[in-house]
Amino acid sequence: MASNRRSPSPEPPGPQPIRRLHESLINRIAAGEIIHRPASALKELLENSLDAGSTSIQVTVKDGGMKLLQIQDNGCGIRKEDLPLLAERFTTSKLTTFSDLSRLTTYGFRGEALASISHVAHLTVITKTKSNDCAWKAAYLDGSLVPSKAGYSPDPKPCAGNNGTTIIIEDMFYNTPTRMSALRSSSEEYARILDVMTKYAVHNPKVSFGCKKAGSLSPELSTPSCSDTSQAIRQLYGHSIAKELLHVTASSVSDDNTDMDDSDDPEAWSAEVYFTNVNYQGKKTALLLFINHRLVESHRIKRSIESVYSGLLPKGSFPFVYLSINLDPRSVDVNVHPTKREVHFLNEETIIERISDAIQQKLAGQSQSRVFEYQTLLTGGIAQSGSRKGKEKASNVDEVEGDGEGPEDDRRVSESQVAKKVLSQHKVRTSLQDRTLDSMIPVTDPLRNDSDEPVTAIRLRDIKESTCHFTSITELRRLANKRIHYDLTEIIKKHTFVGVIDLYRCLTLIQHNKNLYMVNHAALAEEMFYQLALLQFGDYSRLKLDPPPSLRMLVKFAVDAEEDTARSGMSKDEIVDRIVKTLMDRREMLLEYFSLDISETGDVKTLPHLLREYTPNLDKLPMFLMRLGPQVLWESEQECFGSFMRELAYFYSPAPLSVGLAPASDEDEQENLKSEAWRIQNILFQAMRKYLAAPKFLLDNDVVQVASLPDLYRVFERC
């Protein structure tokens, strides 16, 4: 029989002794509060670079920042004597007393970022101030200096470097496997890094930002300096958002007291807002919120702005908003979150209400009718050469925006065209989505990073013709204009990009009206760069090589790679000597007319930069310098200038090297191919649309029509 007696309950445990945690455990726990993922480390270091007065910040990433996260800036640098304290906790140059917190105008102030990073990763710092003759390199682990290599002392070592600071973070979370396993894929972590950089690039348009994957030829995020906020939004978020932007400002000063001086008022504030009108409909609210130039989050501000749009946008659609609020530092508490992600400030409800009212009034002042874009389907194609007027009339394909002003403005199609029935084989099948091969074949775009955001083309600057009184240059420009084939130029300027089909053979598909063309993009780019060289003769921008390589070394490298030099009757060393002497004797001319700067010691310091948004493949530099010797006709002025610019254009063209370099891994090769394909589509073809006046000889071998819609219909009719 079972017993109903209960077993005696165990005695409660006695009190456990309180122990002092080990210093390394304390620091590692604190590091977990600050550094959640590579993007949070990047945010801290970006803020340090901006505090240092940097005008250029370049980031290199490998495996989403887990293997490598490198941030290089050109700021004021760090003094050598401060390096031993750099990675210790609570060491900072921003604070001295507690009262300094009420006057804080910098991003960082607690001195925890580098200390936290050193406890979860391998940290290396290279820094140089203007007063130092060289840079200093130091390695850190758990907040202290450590030897960079076995057998070395932990003291900072002198090294080569530019003014500013380079932070190198390797093997992040190598000693915290739980944190590492909680992270997402490397592509998602890289997307978070790009998101942080994009937001800071919008807020700091005067600073040049760049971000690329390790081993990539070109940056996947690149912004020039000296632009304004609206231009930064256009470049980083695309035309679809930029064209719908509205702009308002708000402040604590009332409209009737705009002359009032509020500099001593701790409750004074001002705000600047860029936001989309009702024609833009995003999948989620994109809020870029900066308070006193600090990237923060605020659910109250976000909900308030969404409520403004709730009655204007369809359900499930959301706006894009960039909001910058400037407050008196005395009214802001930035020390309420370990990562400074949130801040508290005075009169929060009043400020939010004033900003929301300003947005609502601006939206109310706009036309509330939706704007829909469409493309008219027209009959006919491009007229044959020699009928410019007919061609312009037939290719009148417009992307029209209805602005509510009347049917005459909404549609530019004549009544005869509307009434006439358009046969299927004569409809221009160009989608507004600009569908390319990449959309049909699963290829990861370098800038897309598994996100839904579209890849946007680089915005190109305007290039003006230089003033030149040389008869030879005037003649070369006249000959270039004489060779223009207007129909082919029209095709290039108004084409729809389809896709790169063979990078090694430089073949690309483009569409114009009802025809599909296969073009040699290297040949087209070479002609465009020749025309750009001719256009800017004597007034080139300069592409600086740092450190400058040796002219002799580069020429020798190219000559040694040549297999057949016996026909010249000279040894390879003699060929190198002759080419180097030819270029050294003409140093002054090359610098004055072509911005090719060769120092007296034979170092190549600068190259002519034909297109600011495009950097040529510097692997071709040895071949370019070698060809300048035998290929340029130095004795005749016009032939000298013309042949030099032809060689320069060949150097800039994306044609692959005939002489291979060291073989790359399959992964690196795939990344390089993706990066090159992106540059061809978004930089070169955009530039050709704008600058290329196509000559007739390109029709011989480099532009071939491969399909025509009416001809295809005839084939299917026979079937």
LINSULMO-V693154 format. One record per residue. RES is the residue in one small letter. SS is DSSP state (A for helix, B for strand, O for the rest). Layout:
res: <RES	RES>
ss: <SS	SS>
This chain:
res: <m	a	s	n	r	r	s	p	s	p	e	p	p	g	p	q	p	i	r	r	l	h	e	s	l	i	n	r	i	a	a	g	e	i	i	h	r	p	a	s	a	l	k	e	l	l	e	n	s	l	d	a	g	s	t	s	i	q	v	t	v	k	d	g	g	m	k	l	l	q	i	q	d	n	g	c	g	i	r	k	e	d	l	p	l	l	a	e	r	f	t	t	s	k	l	t	t	f	s	d	l	s	r	l	t	t	y	g	f	r	g	e	a	l	a	s	i	s	h	v	a	h	l	t	v	i	t	k	t	k	s	n	d	c	a	w	k	a	a	y	l	d	g	s	l	v	p	s	k	a	g	y	s	p	d	p	k	p	c	a	g	n	n	g	t	t	i	i	i	e	d	m	f	y	n	t	p	t	r	m	s	a	l	r	s	s	s	e	e	y	a	r	i	l	d	v	m	t	k	y	a	v	h	n	p	k	v	s	f	g	c	k	k	a	g	s	l	s	p	e	l	s	t	p	s	c	s	d	t	s	q	a	i	r	q	l	y	g	h	s	i	a	k	e	l	l	h	v	t	a	s	s	v	s	d	d	n	t	d	m	d	d	s	d	d	p	e	a	w	s	a	e	v	y	f	t	n	v	n	y	q	g	k	k	t	a	l	l	l	f	i	n	h	r	l	v	e	s	h	r	i	k	r	s	i	e	s	v	y	s	g	l	l	p	k	g	s	f	p	f	v	y	l	s	i	n	l	d	p	r	s	v	d	v	n	v	h	p	t	k	r	e	v	h	f	l	n	e	e	t	i	i	e	r	i	s	d	a	i	q	q	k	l	a	g	q	s	q	s	r	v	f	e	y	q	t	l	l	t	g	g	i	a	q	s	g	s	r	k	g	k	e	k	a	s	n	v	d	e	v	e	g	d	g	e	g	p	e	d	d	r	r	v	s	e	s	q	v	a	k	k	v	l	s	q	h	k	v	r	t	s	l	q	d	r	t	l	d	s	m	i	p	v	t	d	p	l	r	n	d	s	d	e	p	v	t	a	i	r	l	r	d	i	k	e	s	t	c	h	f	t	s	i	t	e	l	r	r	l	a	n	k	r	i	h	y	d	l	t	e	i	i	k	k	h	t	f	v	g	v	i	d	l	y	r	c	l	t	l	i	q	h	n	k	n	l	y	m	v	n	h	a	a	l	a	e	e	m	f	y	q	l	a	l	l	q	f	g	d	y	s	r	l	k	l	d	p	p	p	s	l	r	m	l	v	k	f	a	v	d	a	e	e	d	t	a	r	s	g	m	s	k	d	e	i	v	d	r	i	v	k	t	l	m	d	r	r	e	m	l	l	e	y	f	s	l	d	i	s	e	t	g	d	v	k	t	l	p	h	l	l	r	e	y	t	p	n	l	d	k	l	p	m	f	l	m	r	l	g	p	q	v	l	w	e	s	e	q	e	c	f	g	s	f	m	r	e	l	a	y	f	y	s	p	a	p	l	s	v	g	l	a	p	a	s	d	e	d	e	q	e	n	l	k	s	e	a	w	r	i	q	n	i	l	f	q	a	m	r	k	y	l	a	a	p	k	f	l	l	d	n	d	v	v	q	v	a	s	l	p	d	l	y	r	v	f	e	r	c>
ss: <O	O	O	O	O	O	O	O	O	O	O	O	O	O	O	O	O	O	O	O	O	O	A	A	A	A	A	A	A	A	A	A	A	A	O	O	O	A	A	A	A	A	A	A	A	A	A	A	A	A	A	O	O	O	O	B	B	B	B	B	B	B	A	A	A	O	O	B	B	B	B	B	B	O	O	O	O	O	O	A	A	A	A	A	A	O	O	O	O	O	O	O	O	O	O	O	O	A	A	A	A	A	A	O	O	O	O	O	O	O	O	O	A	A	A	A	A	A	A	A	O	B	B	B	B	B	B	B	O	O	O	O	O	O	B	B	B	B	B	B	B	O	O	B	B	B	O	O	O	O	O	O	O	O	O	O	B	B	B	O	O	O	O	B	B	B	B	B	B	B	O	O	O	O	O	O	A	A	A	A	A	A	O	O	O	A	A	A	A	A	A	A	A	A	A	A	A	A	A	A	A	A	A	O	O	O	O	B	B	B	B	B	B	O	O	O	O	O	O	O	B	B	B	O	O	O	O	O	A	A	A	A	A	A	A	A	A	O	A	A	A	A	O	O	B	B	B	B	B	B	B	O	O	O	A	A	A	O	O	O	O	O	O	O	O	O	O	O	B	B	B	B	B	B	B	B	O	O	O	O	O	B	O	O	O	B	B	B	B	B	B	O	O	B	B	O	O	O	A	A	A	A	A	A	A	A	A	A	A	O	O	O	O	O	O	O	O	B	O	B	B	B	B	B	B	B	B	O	A	A	A	B	B	O	O	O	O	O	O	O	O	O	O	B	B	O	O	A	A	A	A	A	A	A	A	A	A	A	A	A	A	A	A	A	A	O	O	O	O	O	O	O	B	B	B	O	O	O	O	O	O	O	O	O	O	O	O	A	A	A	A	A	A	A	O	O	O	O	B	B	B	O	O	O	O	O	A	A	A	A	O	O	O	O	A	A	A	A	A	O	O	O	O	A	A	A	O	O	O	O	O	O	O	O	O	O	A	A	A	A	O	O	O	O	O	O	O	O	O	O	O	O	O	O	O	O	O	O	O	O	O	O	O	O	O	O	O	O	O	O	A	A	A	A	A	A	A	A	A	A	A	A	O	B	O	A	A	A	A	A	A	A	A	O	O	B	B	B	B	B	B	B	O	O	O	O	B	B	B	B	B	B	O	O	B	B	B	B	B	B	A	A	A	A	A	A	A	A	A	A	A	A	A	A	A	O	O	O	O	O	B	B	B	B	B	B	B	B	B	B	A	A	A	A	A	A	A	A	A	A	A	O	O	O	O	A	A	A	O	O	O	A	A	A	A	A	A	A	A	A	A	A	A	A	A	O	A	A	A	A	A	A	A	A	O	O	B	B	O	O	O	O	B	B	B	B	B	B	B	O	O	O	O	O	O	O	O	A	A	A	A	A	A	A	A	A	A	A	A	A	A	O	O	O	O	O	A	A	A	A	A	A	A	A	A	A	A	A	A	A	A	A	O	O	O	O	O	O	O	O	O	O	O	O	O	A	A	A	A	A	A	A	A	A	A	A	A	A	A	A	A	A	A	A	A	A	A	A	A	A	A	O	O	O	B	O	O	A	A	A	A	O	B	B	B	B	B	B	A	A	A	A	A	A	A	A	A	A	O>
